[in-house]
Amino acid sequence: MTISSLPLVHADDEWSPLRAVVVGRAGRACFPSAPAKMIKATMPSEHVSRFQPGNPFHAKLIAKAEAELDYFAAILCAEGITVYRPEPDIDWVALNGYTGAMPRDGLMSVGNMLIEACFAWPCRAKEIEIGFSSILDDLSKDQRVQIVRRPESAFANTLLDDNVADNTTTATTWAINNSRPAFDTADFMRFGCTIIGQYSHVTNQAGVDYIRKYLPAGYSIEMLDVDDPHAMHIDATILPLRDGLLVYNPTKVTETELRRHAVLASWKLHAYPYTPKAPSEPPLYMTSPWLCLNALVLDGKRVVVEASDHQTIQWYESLGMQCIPCPFKHVNSIGGSFHCATVDLVRESSA
Ligand code: DAV
């Protein structure tokens, strides 16, 4: 199939040549109004006290994050990649939401299908609807594309109830129960027909079952056993840099566990060899410094990496990658890095 005849959504791995992508926009982003139990479960402990649900991030921080996102989008455009952007200047404070800068949490491409998350956090429930509807409308003009929108039944606000009937699978480990499907799409990484996911404070068994029900024929999900009591999103734990080479956070997952998955059995697996450090400013309010693994691979040869992170750049280069530096610290401060800020729409895989 030639590039021009590819469907508008056509991607099922993290490394094949990227042809079309969504890059988020911060908008008037605010600390998400998550329940205290959820904030305590998922946020870096040193920032829990600075976490002000519903309050906007500082305007200067947002302005710098928007500039970084624009610069990142310009890098991708200059590579000939089609870049879709959400609506500008959305007032997430007034909407009691969060931001439009982290679309990876809310949308996942699997083949020609785009799956919308059933967010666990009520403040994120309408994030895709509000920020990304016009992009979804454009993509759905291609009859070959199937978009699985979040159903009404996934809006039930029961995940934190202690006394729901089906409280079995997640009650002890995770903040959420299993009373309705919940998942952030950033709890999944695509390796062709195999998708590797994790359970977390935002992804439950019903959520995994929901995705399994909708997956195109031939695709399957395998769950990774991750040692992370604060788990929320797998995309700072494992990162495939190219077909056959994966880097990972050895404090959260073991090589043995990774190799248990047939798709990775013969891959080169490299543990990140350092302890990443958070910058003092701007603060990583919502994530760990393992965002160094939250990079965006363009084509199995090149990877976009935080410009000031010389340690990670050198390490990726030692693994044969070419690094494209991009400043992204202010985006990091509001919740994620290059992988979080994007959704792959088209990757030109040979399969
Ligand atoms: O290590 O805090 C961040 C992942 C963001 N999507 C972490 C996970």
Residues whose N, C-alpha, C, O or C-beta is under 5 A from the ligand:
A	BS01	DAV	A186 M232 H233 D235 A236 M286 T287 S288 W290 G335 G336 C340
